[in-house]
């Protein structure tokens, strides 16, 4: 569980770049071991950036120190200072590639009933635009996308004019790659937690794995910081009961949550899910269900007066 990082320090005066080195600008882990890296100074912004040459360990506290060997351009030495931080907890994020350009991406069909609201683009491939149903969509004059009164964004399909077909082929490929990555992550934080019943649980950042179906019959909380991550591997179906919500606490963000599900995903009437869903099969949002994230399905996405908003 590693991550890339860059640590910056911005000064109130012009600095002597020659004094900003990996000896005067240092990074150490919680055991006091120095992290190797390189320091660069940008004159225009008066900012020094330390780039570690090794990946940081997620969830570990690190300490930054700026020594008195650093001087301003006028020769005045810096008063030694420093700070500490904890590298974001949880597994390395799942890269969505161009699949992340879409609020909804499906391969066989996208349908809606009732006054659905989608904020973000829709993509459909290899199916044609006729497999968008219920959207009252209108083709743009370019023939490369359509629009819908239910969508704040564009609807793309494989039979539309260039460059849409290439765009969608790449996105669907990236969706498959992301699914394989997320489903294949090893060394889970917990396996078969609560026998697949998430109701009432609070989940810290981490990698969670179930070989069974997963159900939330009551509200679930994901609690962590704004850069922390979750991957939830579900080997069968995922179901949120009607009125049940996945809620976030501590600054957690939907973009950092990945549900990777081998079976069908069903969000019950009036339920709410946070995060990106990578579905091996279909994703169904029943009447009034709300998703803050993305619905990326290798078959179909079905909506019913539902709301999908990109993170």
Phi and psi restraints in degrees (value plus and minus 20) as a CYANA .aco file:
   2 UNK   PHI    -143.3  -103.3
   2 UNK   PSI     144.4   184.4
   3 UNK   PHI    -171.5  -131.5
   3 UNK   PSI     131.8   171.8
   4 UNK   PHI     -95.2   -55.2
   4 UNK   PSI     132.2   172.2
   5 UNK   PHI    -176.0  -136.0
   5 UNK   PSI     132.6   172.6
   6 UNK   PHI    -156.6  -116.6
   6 UNK   PSI     112.1   152.1
   7 UNK   PHI    -130.5   -90.5
   7 UNK   PSI     109.5   149.5
   8 UNK   PHI    -139.3   -99.3
   8 UNK   PSI     132.1   172.1
   9 UNK   PHI    -155.3  -115.3
   9 UNK   PSI     104.7   144.7
  10 UNK   PHI    -128.6   -88.6
  10 UNK   PSI     111.4   151.4
  11 UNK   PHI    -125.4   -85.4
  11 UNK   PSI     137.3   177.3
  12 UNK   PHI    -109.1   -69.1
  12 UNK   PSI     -24.7    15.3
  13 UNK   PHI    -158.1  -118.1
  13 UNK   PSI     142.2   182.2
  14 UNK   PHI     -83.8   -43.8
  14 UNK   PSI     118.2   158.2
  15 UNK   PHI    -132.3   -92.3
  15 UNK   PSI     139.0   179.0
  16 UNK   PHI    -103.7   -63.7
  16 UNK   PSI      84.7   124.7
  17 UNK   PHI     -78.6   -38.6
  17 UNK   PSI     -51.0   -11.0
  18 UNK   PHI     -84.8   -44.8
  18 UNK   PSI     -41.6    -1.6
  19 UNK   PHI    -111.0   -71.0
  19 UNK   PSI     -26.9    13.1
  20 UNK   PHI    -114.1   -74.1
  20 UNK   PSI      76.8   116.8
  21 UNK   PHI    -151.9  -111.9
  21 UNK   PSI     155.4   195.4
  22 UNK   PHI     -91.5   -51.5
  22 UNK   PSI     -25.9    14.1
  23 UNK   PHI    -111.5   -71.5
  23 UNK   PSI     -50.7   -10.7
  24 UNK   PHI    -118.0   -78.0
  24 UNK   PSI     -39.8     0.2
  25 UNK   PHI    -140.0  -100.0
  25 UNK   PSI      78.7   118.7
  26 UNK   PHI    -139.2   -99.2
  26 UNK   PSI     136.2   176.2
  27 UNK   PHI    -150.8  -110.8
  27 UNK   PSI     110.1   150.1
  28 UNK   PHI    -149.5  -109.5
  28 UNK   PSI     128.7   168.7
  29 UNK   PHI    -104.9   -64.9
  29 UNK   PSI    -197.2  -157.2
  30 UNK   PHI     -86.4   -46.4
  30 UNK   PSI     -37.7     2.3
  31 UNK   PHI    -111.3   -71.3
  31 UNK   PSI     -18.1    21.9
  32 UNK   PHI      64.5   104.5
  32 UNK   PSI     -11.8    28.2
  33 UNK   PHI    -101.8   -61.8
  33 UNK   PSI     109.0   149.0
  34 UNK   PHI     -91.9   -51.9
  34 UNK   PSI     113.1   153.1
  35 UNK   PHI    -111.1   -71.1
  35 UNK   PSI     101.6   141.6
  36 UNK   PHI     -88.3   -48.3
  36 UNK   PSI     132.2   172.2
  37 UNK   PHI    -199.0  -159.0
  37 UNK   PSI    -195.4  -155.4
  38 UNK   PHI    -146.8  -106.8
  38 UNK   PSI     122.7   162.7
  39 UNK   PHI    -132.4   -92.4
  39 UNK   PSI     112.6   152.6
  40 UNK   PHI    -145.9  -105.9
  40 UNK   PSI     122.9   162.9
  41 UNK   PHI    -136.5   -96.5
  41 UNK   PSI     107.8   147.8
  42 UNK   PHI    -120.7   -80.7
  42 UNK   PSI      95.1   135.1
  43 UNK   PHI     -83.7   -43.7
  43 UNK   PSI     -63.2   -23.2
  44 UNK   PHI     -81.9   -41.9
  44 UNK   PSI     -61.5   -21.5
  45 UNK   PHI    -117.4   -77.4
  45 UNK   PSI     -24.4    15.6
  46 UNK   PHI      35.8    75.8
  46 UNK   PSI      18.3    58.3
  47 UNK   PHI    -138.4   -98.4
  47 UNK   PSI     110.0   150.0
  48 UNK   PHI    -121.1   -81.1
  48 UNK   PSI     115.4   155.4
  49 UNK   PHI    -141.9  -101.9
  49 UNK   PSI     103.6   143.6
  50 UNK   PHI    -118.1   -78.1
  50 UNK   PSI     100.7   140.7
  51 UNK   PHI    -131.4   -91.4
  51 UNK   PSI      90.6   130.6
  52 UNK   PHI     -81.9   -41.9
  52 UNK   PSI     124.5   164.5
  53 UNK   PHI    -109.6   -69.6
  53 UNK   PSI     -23.7    16.3
  54 UNK   PHI    -146.4  -106.4
  54 UNK   PSI     137.8   177.8
  55 UNK   PHI     -94.3   -54.3
  55 UNK   PSI     122.6   162.6
  56 UNK   PHI    -100.0   -60.0
  56 UNK   PSI     134.1   174.1
  57 UNK   PHI    -110.0   -70.0
  57 UNK   PSI     104.7   144.7
  58 UNK   PHI     -85.2   -45.2
  58 UNK   PSI     117.6   157.6
  59 UNK   PHI      66.0   106.0
  59 UNK   PSI     -22.4    17.6
  60 UNK   PHI    -115.9   -75.9
  60 UNK   PSI     121.3   161.3
  61 UNK   PHI    -103.0   -63.0
  61 UNK   PSI     115.9   155.9
  62 UNK   PHI    -142.9  -102.9
  62 UNK   PSI     131.4   171.4
  63 UNK   PHI    -139.7   -99.7
  63 UNK   PSI     114.1   154.1
  64 UNK   PHI    -127.3   -87.3
  64 UNK   PSI     116.7   156.7
  65 UNK   PHI    -152.4  -112.4
  65 UNK   PSI     110.8   150.8
  66 UNK   PHI    -131.8   -91.8
  66 UNK   PSI      98.8   138.8
  67 UNK   PHI    -110.0   -70.0
  67 UNK   PSI     147.8   187.8
  68 UNK   PHI     -88.7   -48.7
  68 UNK   PSI     -25.3    14.7
  69 UNK   PHI     -91.9   -51.9
  69 UNK   PSI     -35.6     4.4
  70 UNK   PHI     -99.7   -59.7
  70 UNK   PSI     111.3   151.3
  71 UNK   PHI    -147.2  -107.2
  71 UNK   PSI     135.0   175.0
  72 UNK   PHI     -92.8   -52.8
  72 UNK   PSI     146.5   186.5
  73 UNK   PHI     -80.2   -40.2
  73 UNK   PSI     -47.8    -7.8
  74 UNK   PHI    -100.6   -60.6
  74 UNK   PSI     -20.8    19.2
  75 UNK   PHI      74.6   114.6
  75 UNK   PSI     -21.8    18.2
  76 UNK   PHI     -98.4   -58.4
  76 UNK   PSI     106.9   146.9
  77 UNK   PHI     -93.0   -53.0
  77 UNK   PSI     128.2   168.2
  78 UNK   PHI     -95.5   -55.5
  78 UNK   PSI     120.2   160.2
  79 UNK   PHI     -92.7   -52.7
  79 UNK   PSI     102.8   142.8
  80 UNK   PHI     -72.0   -32.0
  80 UNK   PSI     116.4   156.4
  81 UNK   PHI    -169.3  -129.3
  81 UNK   PSI     153.7   193.7
  82 UNK   PHI    -197.2  -157.2
  82 UNK   PSI     155.8   195.8
  83 UNK   PHI    -180.5  -140.5
  83 UNK   PSI     150.8   190.8
  84 UNK   PHI    -151.0  -111.0
  84 UNK   PSI     140.7   180.7
  85 UNK   PHI    -174.2  -134.2
  85 UNK   PSI     140.8   180.8
  86 UNK   PHI    -128.2   -88.2
  86 UNK   PSI     103.2   143.2
  87 UNK   PHI     -81.8   -41.8
  87 UNK   PSI     122.8   162.8
  88 UNK   PHI     -69.3   -29.3
  88 UNK   PSI     117.7   157.7
  89 UNK   PHI    -108.6   -68.6
  89 UNK   PSI     138.9   178.9
  90 UNK   PHI      82.5   122.5
  90 UNK   PSI     156.8   196.8
  91 UNK   PHI     -91.5   -51.5
  91 UNK   PSI     142.4   182.4
  92 UNK   PHI     -78.6   -38.6
  92 UNK   PSI     120.6   160.6
  93 UNK   PHI     -80.0   -40.0
  93 UNK   PSI     133.4   173.4
  94 UNK   PHI    -106.3   -66.3
  94 UNK   PSI     103.4   143.4
  95 UNK   PHI    -101.1   -61.1
  95 UNK   PSI     100.2   140.2
  96 UNK   PHI    -107.8   -67.8
  96 UNK   PSI     -35.1     4.9
  97 UNK   PHI      39.0    79.0
  97 UNK   PSI    -163.3  -123.3
  98 UNK   PHI     -94.7   -54.7
  98 UNK   PSI     -30.1     9.9
  99 UNK   PHI     -82.5   -42.5
  99 UNK   PSI     -45.3    -5.3
 100 UNK   PHI     -92.4   -52.4
 100 UNK   PSI     -21.7    18.3
 101 UNK   PHI    -100.3   -60.3
 101 UNK   PSI     -26.3    13.7
 102 UNK   PHI    -139.9   -99.9
 102 UNK   PSI     123.2   163.2
 103 UNK   PHI     -96.5   -56.5
 103 UNK   PSI     -59.0   -19.0
 104 UNK   PHI    -153.2  -113.2
 104 UNK   PSI     110.5   150.5
 105 UNK   PHI    -156.2  -116.2
 105 UNK   PSI     107.0   147.0
 106 UNK   PHI    -161.0  -121.0
 106 UNK   PSI     144.7   184.7
 107 UNK   PHI    -125.9   -85.9
 107 UNK   PSI     -48.6    -8.6
 108 UNK   PHI    -132.8   -92.8
 108 UNK   PSI     -54.7   -14.7
 109 UNK   PHI    -190.9  -150.9
 109 UNK   PSI     132.8   172.8
 110 UNK   PHI    -153.8  -113.8
 110 UNK   PSI     103.5   143.5
 111 UNK   PHI    -151.5  -111.5
 111 UNK   PSI     134.4   174.4
 112 UNK   PHI    -162.4  -122.4
 112 UNK   PSI     129.2   169.2
 113 UNK   PHI    -147.9  -107.9
 113 UNK   PSI     113.8   153.8
 114 UNK   PHI      61.2   101.2
 114 UNK   PSI    -196.7  -156.7
 115 UNK   PHI     -98.9   -58.9
 115 UNK   PSI      49.7    89.7
 116 UNK   PHI     -86.9   -46.9
 116 UNK   PSI     133.0   173.0
 117 UNK   PHI    -153.7  -113.7
 117 UNK   PSI      98.0   138.0
 118 UNK   PHI    -140.7  -100.7
 118 UNK   PSI     107.3   147.3
 119 UNK   PHI    -128.7   -88.7
 119 UNK   PSI      88.6   128.6
 120 UNK   PHI     111.1   151.1
 120 UNK   PSI     151.9   191.9
 121 UNK   PHI    -103.9   -63.9
 121 UNK   PSI     134.7   174.7
 122 UNK   PHI    -133.3   -93.3
 122 UNK   PSI     122.6   162.6
 123 UNK   PHI    -151.6  -111.6
 123 UNK   PSI     121.9   161.9
 124 UNK   PHI    -161.4  -121.4
 124 UNK   PSI      98.2   138.2
 125 UNK   PHI    -185.5  -145.5
 125 UNK   PSI     116.7   156.7
 126 UNK   PHI    -105.9   -65.9
 126 UNK   PSI     -16.2    23.8
 127 UNK   PHI     -87.0   -47.0
 127 UNK   PSI     134.2   174.2
 128 UNK   PHI    -106.1   -66.1
 128 UNK   PSI     150.9   190.9
 129 UNK   PHI     -82.2   -42.2
 129 UNK   PSI     -40.1    -0.1
 130 UNK   PHI     -86.4   -46.4
 130 UNK   PSI     -34.8     5.2
 131 UNK   PHI    -110.2   -70.2
 131 UNK   PSI     -12.2    27.8
 132 UNK   PHI    -107.2   -67.2
 132 UNK   PSI      99.6   139.6
 133 UNK   PHI    -147.3  -107.3
 133 UNK   PSI     119.7   159.7
 134 UNK   PHI      68.5   108.5
 134 UNK   PSI     -18.8    21.2
 135 UNK   PHI    -113.2   -73.2
 135 UNK   PSI     -28.7    11.3
 136 UNK   PHI      28.6    68.6
 136 UNK   PSI      24.3    64.3
 137 UNK   PHI    -100.2   -60.2
 137 UNK   PSI     132.4   172.4
 138 UNK   PHI    -144.7  -104.7
 138 UNK   PSI     109.2   149.2
 139 UNK   PHI     -90.1   -50.1
 139 UNK   PSI     116.3   156.3
 140 UNK   PHI     -91.1   -51.1
 140 UNK   PSI     138.8   178.8
 141 UNK   PHI     -81.5   -41.5
 141 UNK   PSI     -44.3    -4.3
 142 UNK   PHI     -98.1   -58.1
 142 UNK   PSI     -33.3     6.7
 143 UNK   PHI      42.5    82.5
 143 UNK   PSI      -4.9    35.1
 144 UNK   PHI    -120.8   -80.8
 144 UNK   PSI     -29.3    10.7
 145 UNK   PHI    -183.8  -143.8
 145 UNK   PSI     147.0   187.0
 146 UNK   PHI    -146.7  -106.7
 146 UNK   PSI     149.2   189.2
 147 UNK   PHI    -146.6  -106.6
 147 UNK   PSI     141.2   181.2
 148 UNK   PHI    -164.1  -124.1
 148 UNK   PSI     125.0   165.0
 149 UNK   PHI     -85.5   -45.5
 149 UNK   PSI     -32.8     7.2
 150 UNK   PHI    -117.3   -77.3
 150 UNK   PSI     -21.6    18.4
 151 UNK   PHI    -147.3  -107.3
 151 UNK   PSI     104.9   144.9
 152 UNK   PHI    -112.3   -72.3
 152 UNK   PSI      65.8   105.8
 153 UNK   PHI     134.9   174.9
 153 UNK   PSI    -180.6  -140.6
 154 UNK   PHI    -141.4  -101.4
 154 UNK   PSI     135.5   175.5
 155 UNK   PHI    -129.6   -89.6
 155 UNK   PSI     103.6   143.6
 156 UNK   PHI    -135.2   -95.2
 156 UNK   PSI     125.0   165.0
 157 UNK   PHI    -163.0  -123.0
 157 UNK   PSI     140.7   180.7
 158 UNK   PHI     -84.5   -44.5
 158 UNK   PSI     -43.3    -3.3
 159 UNK   PHI    -111.8   -71.8
 159 UNK   PSI     -13.7    26.3
 160 UNK   PHI    -104.6   -64.6
 160 UNK   PSI     147.0   187.0
 161 UNK   PHI     -86.7   -46.7
 161 UNK   PSI     137.2   177.2
 162 UNK   PHI     -76.3   -36.3
 162 UNK   PSI     121.6   161.6
 163 UNK   PHI    -118.2   -78.2
 163 UNK   PSI       2.0    42.0
 164 UNK   PHI     -81.4   -41.4
 164 UNK   PSI     -64.0   -24.0
 165 UNK   PHI     -79.3   -39.3
 165 UNK   PSI     -66.1   -26.1
 166 UNK   PHI     -84.6   -44.6
 166 UNK   PSI     -61.4   -21.4
 167 UNK   PHI     -77.6   -37.6
 167 UNK   PSI     -65.7   -25.7
 168 UNK   PHI     -93.2   -53.2
 168 UNK   PSI     -57.7   -17.7
 169 UNK   PHI     -79.4   -39.4
 169 UNK   PSI     -63.2   -23.2
 170 UNK   PHI     -84.6   -44.6
 170 UNK   PSI     -63.8   -23.8
 171 UNK   PHI     -83.6   -43.6
 171 UNK   PSI     -63.6   -23.6
 172 UNK   PHI     -84.3   -44.3
 172 UNK   PSI     -59.4   -19.4
 173 UNK   PHI     -81.9   -41.9
 173 UNK   PSI     -62.0   -22.0
 174 UNK   PHI     -86.4   -46.4
 174 UNK   PSI     -55.5   -15.5
 175 UNK   PHI     -81.3   -41.3
 175 UNK   PSI     -64.2   -24.2
 176 UNK   PHI     -84.3   -44.3
 176 UNK   PSI     -60.3   -20.3
 177 UNK   PHI     -83.5   -43.5
 177 UNK   PSI     -62.3   -22.3
 178 UNK   PHI     -84.1   -44.1
 178 UNK   PSI     -61.1   -21.1
 179 UNK   PHI     -80.4   -40.4
 179 UNK   PSI     -68.3   -28.3
 180 UNK   PHI     -80.7   -40.7
 180 UNK   PSI     -61.7   -21.7
 181 UNK   PHI     -81.7   -41.7
 181 UNK   PSI     -73.9   -33.9
 182 UNK   PHI     -84.3   -44.3
 182 UNK   PSI     -61.6   -21.6
 183 UNK   PHI     -90.7   -50.7
 183 UNK   PSI     -43.3    -3.3
 184 UNK   PHI    -114.4   -74.4
 184 UNK   PSI     -21.0    19.0
 185 UNK   PHI     -81.3   -41.3
 185 UNK   PSI     119.0   159.0
 186 UNK   PHI    -130.8   -90.8
 186 UNK   PSI     154.5   194.5
 187 UNK   PHI      39.9    79.9
 187 UNK   PSI      40.6    80.6
 188 UNK   PHI     -85.7   -45.7
 188 UNK   PSI     131.5   171.5
 189 UNK   PHI     -84.0   -44.0
 189 UNK   PSI     -59.8   -19.8
 190 UNK   PHI    -168.6  -128.6
 190 UNK   PSI     127.1   167.1
 191 UNK   PHI    -141.8  -101.8
 191 UNK   PSI     113.9   153.9
 192 UNK   PHI      35.4    75.4
 192 UNK   PSI      16.5    56.5
 193 UNK   PHI     -75.7   -35.7
 193 UNK   PSI     109.3   149.3
 194 UNK   PHI      33.2    73.2
 194 UNK   PSI       7.6    47.6
 195 UNK   PHI      34.6    74.6
 195 UNK   PSI       7.7    47.7
 196 UNK   PHI      69.5   109.5
 196 UNK   PSI     -18.2    21.8
 197 UNK   PHI    -118.5   -78.5
 197 UNK   PSI      85.8   125.8
 198 UNK   PHI    -104.7   -64.7
 198 UNK   PSI     -34.9     5.1
 199 UNK   PHI     -72.5   -32.5
 199 UNK   PSI     107.8   147.8
 200 UNK   PHI      65.3   105.3
 200 UNK   PSI     -25.5    14.5
 201 UNK   PHI    -104.0   -64.0
 201 UNK   PSI     133.4   173.4
 202 UNK   PHI    -138.9   -98.9
 202 UNK   PSI      98.5   138.5
 203 UNK   PHI    -123.9   -83.9
 203 UNK   PSI     103.0   143.0
 204 UNK   PHI     -95.8   -55.8
 204 UNK   PSI     145.1   185.1
 205 UNK   PHI     -74.4   -34.4
 205 UNK   PSI     121.4   161.4
 206 UNK   PHI     143.3   183.3
 206 UNK   PSI    -195.5  -155.5
 207 UNK   PHI    -130.8   -90.8
 207 UNK   PSI      99.6   139.6
 208 UNK   PHI    -138.0   -98.0
 208 UNK   PSI     118.2   158.2
 209 UNK   PHI    -152.2  -112.2
 209 UNK   PSI     111.0   151.0
 210 UNK   PHI    -149.6  -109.6
 210 UNK   PSI     113.1   153.1
 211 UNK   PHI    -107.6   -67.6
 211 UNK   PSI     -34.8     5.2
 212 UNK   PHI    -117.1   -77.1
 212 UNK   PSI    -197.0  -157.0
 213 UNK   PHI     -90.7   -50.7
 213 UNK   PSI     132.1   172.1
 214 UNK   PHI    -140.7  -100.7
 214 UNK   PSI     114.4   154.4
 215 UNK   PHI    -151.7  -111.7
 215 UNK   PSI     120.3   160.3
 216 UNK   PHI    -137.0   -97.0
 216 UNK   PSI      86.5   126.5
 217 UNK   PHI    -114.2   -74.2
 217 UNK   PSI     -29.7    10.3
 218 UNK   PHI    -159.8  -119.8
 218 UNK   PSI     152.3   192.3
 219 UNK   PHI     -81.4   -41.4
 219 UNK   PSI     128.5   168.5
 220 UNK   PHI    -143.7  -103.7
 220 UNK   PSI     123.7   163.7
 221 UNK   PHI    -140.4  -100.4
 221 UNK   PSI     113.2   153.2
 222 UNK   PHI    -128.1   -88.1
 222 UNK   PSI      96.9   136.9
 223 UNK   PHI    -138.5   -98.5
 223 UNK   PSI     103.6   143.6
 224 UNK   PHI     160.0   200.0
 224 UNK   PSI     158.8   198.8
 225 UNK   PHI     -98.1   -58.1
 225 UNK   PSI     154.0   194.0
 226 UNK   PHI     -87.5   -47.5
 226 UNK   PSI     -36.9     3.1
 227 UNK   PHI    -130.2   -90.2
 227 UNK   PSI     -19.2    20.8
 228 UNK   PHI     -94.1   -54.1
 228 UNK   PSI     138.0   178.0
 229 UNK   PHI    -151.2  -111.2
 229 UNK   PSI     133.1   173.1
 230 UNK   PHI    -153.6  -113.6
 230 UNK   PSI     118.7   158.7
 231 UNK   PHI    -147.4  -107.4
 231 UNK   PSI     105.9   145.9
 232 UNK   PHI    -137.7   -97.7
 232 UNK   PSI      86.7   126.7
 233 UNK   PHI    -112.7   -72.7
 233 UNK   PSI      97.4   137.4
 234 UNK   PHI    -136.0   -96.0
 234 UNK   PSI      97.5   137.5
 235 UNK   PHI     -98.8   -58.8
 235 UNK   PSI     -38.1     1.9
 236 UNK   PHI    -147.0  -107.0
 236 UNK   PSI    -149.2  -109.2
 237 UNK   PHI    -109.6   -69.6
 237 UNK   PSI     139.0   179.0
 238 UNK   PHI    -143.5  -103.5
 238 UNK   PSI     105.6   145.6
 239 UNK   PHI    -153.3  -113.3
 239 UNK   PSI     108.1   148.1
 240 UNK   PHI    -121.8   -81.8
 240 UNK   PSI     105.4   145.4
 241 UNK   PHI     -86.8   -46.8
 241 UNK   PSI     140.6   180.6
 242 UNK   PHI     -76.2   -36.2
 242 UNK   PSI     113.0   153.0
 243 UNK   PHI      59.3    99.3
 243 UNK   PSI     -22.8    17.2
 244 UNK   PHI    -105.5   -65.5
 244 UNK   PSI     121.9   161.9
 245 UNK   PHI    -147.2  -107.2
 245 UNK   PSI     120.1   160.1
 246 UNK   PHI    -109.0   -69.0
 246 UNK   PSI     100.1   140.1
 247 UNK   PHI    -134.8   -94.8
 247 UNK   PSI     136.7   176.7
 248 UNK   PHI    -133.2   -93.2
 248 UNK   PSI     126.6   166.6
 249 UNK   PHI    -161.0  -121.0
 249 UNK   PSI     135.2   175.2
 250 UNK   PHI      58.5    98.5
 250 UNK   PSI     -11.4    28.6
 251 UNK   PHI      77.8   117.8
 251 UNK   PSI     -17.0    23.0
 252 UNK   PHI     -75.3   -35.3
 252 UNK   PSI     126.5   166.5
 253 UNK   PHI    -142.1  -102.1
 253 UNK   PSI     119.8   159.8
 254 UNK   PHI     -75.6   -35.6
 254 UNK   PSI     -54.5   -14.5
 255 UNK   PHI     -84.0   -44.0
 255 UNK   PSI     -37.6     2.4
 256 UNK   PHI    -119.8   -79.8
 256 UNK   PSI      -8.8    31.2
 257 UNK   PHI    -137.7   -97.7
 257 UNK   PSI     104.6   144.6
 258 UNK   PHI    -142.6  -102.6
 258 UNK   PSI     100.4   140.4
 259 UNK   PHI    -120.3   -80.3
 259 UNK   PSI      94.7   134.7
 260 UNK   PHI    -132.9   -92.9
 260 UNK   PSI      92.5   132.5
 261 UNK   PHI    -145.3  -105.3
 261 UNK   PSI     104.3   144.3
 262 UNK   PHI     -96.9   -56.9
 262 UNK   PSI     -52.3   -12.3
 263 UNK   PHI    -120.9   -80.9
 263 UNK   PSI    -187.0  -147.0
 264 UNK   PHI     -89.1   -49.1
 264 UNK   PSI     128.1   168.1
 265 UNK   PHI    -132.0   -92.0
 265 UNK   PSI     106.7   146.7
 266 UNK   PHI    -149.1  -109.1
 266 UNK   PSI     101.0   141.0
 267 UNK   PHI    -121.2   -81.2
 267 UNK   PSI      95.0   135.0
 268 UNK   PHI     -87.2   -47.2
 268 UNK   PSI     150.6   190.6
 269 UNK   PHI     -73.4   -33.4
 269 UNK   PSI     105.0   145.0
 270 UNK   PHI      50.4    90.4
 270 UNK   PSI      -7.3    32.7
 271 UNK   PHI    -105.4   -65.4
 271 UNK   PSI     152.1   192.1
 272 UNK   PHI    -164.9  -124.9
 272 UNK   PSI     111.6   151.6
 273 UNK   PHI    -142.0  -102.0
 273 UNK   PSI     120.9   160.9
 274 UNK   PHI    -131.1   -91.1
 274 UNK   PSI     110.1   150.1
 275 UNK   PHI     103.6   143.6
 275 UNK   PSI     157.3   197.3
 276 UNK   PHI    -113.7   -73.7
 276 UNK   PSI     107.4   147.4
 277 UNK   PHI    -123.8   -83.8
 277 UNK   PSI     100.7   140.7
 278 UNK   PHI    -124.4   -84.4
 278 UNK   PSI      82.1   122.1
 279 UNK   PHI    -122.7   -82.7
 279 UNK   PSI     108.8   148.8
 280 UNK   PHI     -90.4   -50.4
 280 UNK   PSI     -48.0    -8.0
 281 UNK   PHI    -141.6  -101.6
 281 UNK   PSI    -150.0  -110.0
 282 UNK   PHI    -115.1   -75.1
 282 UNK   PSI     140.5   180.5
 283 UNK   PHI    -145.9  -105.9
 283 UNK   PSI     104.6   144.6
 284 UNK   PHI    -141.1  -101.1
 284 UNK   PSI     104.4   144.4
 285 UNK   PHI    -128.3   -88.3
 285 UNK   PSI      90.9   130.9
 286 UNK   PHI     -96.7   -56.7
 286 UNK   PSI    -199.9  -159.9
 287 UNK   PHI     -71.4   -31.4
 287 UNK   PSI     101.6   141.6
 288 UNK   PHI      57.0    97.0
 288 UNK   PSI     -14.9    25.1
 289 UNK   PHI     -88.3   -48.3
 289 UNK   PSI     127.7   167.7
 290 UNK   PHI    -146.8  -106.8
 290 UNK   PSI     114.0   154.0
 291 UNK   PHI    -145.9  -105.9
 291 UNK   PSI     103.5   143.5
 292 UNK   PHI    -120.1   -80.1
 292 UNK   PSI      74.2   114.2
 293 UNK   PHI     143.4   183.4
 293 UNK   PSI    -157.8  -117.8
 294 UNK   PHI    -161.6  -121.6
 294 UNK   PSI     122.0   162.0
 295 UNK   PHI    -128.7   -88.7
 295 UNK   PSI      85.1   125.1
 296 UNK   PHI    -139.0   -99.0
 296 UNK   PSI      83.9   123.9
 297 UNK   PHI    -138.6   -98.6
 297 UNK   PSI     121.6   161.6
 298 UNK   PHI    -105.6   -65.6
 298 UNK   PSI     -21.2    18.8
 299 UNK   PHI    -145.7  -105.7
 299 UNK   PSI    -123.9   -83.9
 300 UNK   PHI    -140.9  -100.9
 300 UNK   PSI     137.6   177.6
 301 UNK   PHI    -139.9   -99.9
 301 UNK   PSI     109.3   149.3
 302 UNK   PHI    -141.6  -101.6
 302 UNK   PSI     109.6   149.6
 303 UNK   PHI    -142.0  -102.0
 303 UNK   PSI     133.3   173.3
 304 UNK   PHI    -166.4  -126.4
 304 UNK   PSI      77.8   117.8
 305 UNK   PHI      28.1    68.1
 305 UNK   PSI      22.6    62.6
 306 UNK   PHI    -119.9   -79.9
 306 UNK   PSI     149.0   189.0
 307 UNK   PHI    -148.7  -108.7
 307 UNK   PSI     108.4   148.4
 308 UNK   PHI    -147.3  -107.3
 308 UNK   PSI     103.1   143.1
 309 UNK   PHI    -146.8  -106.8
 309 UNK   PSI     106.5   146.5
 310 UNK   PHI     -87.7   -47.7
 310 UNK   PSI     126.4   166.4
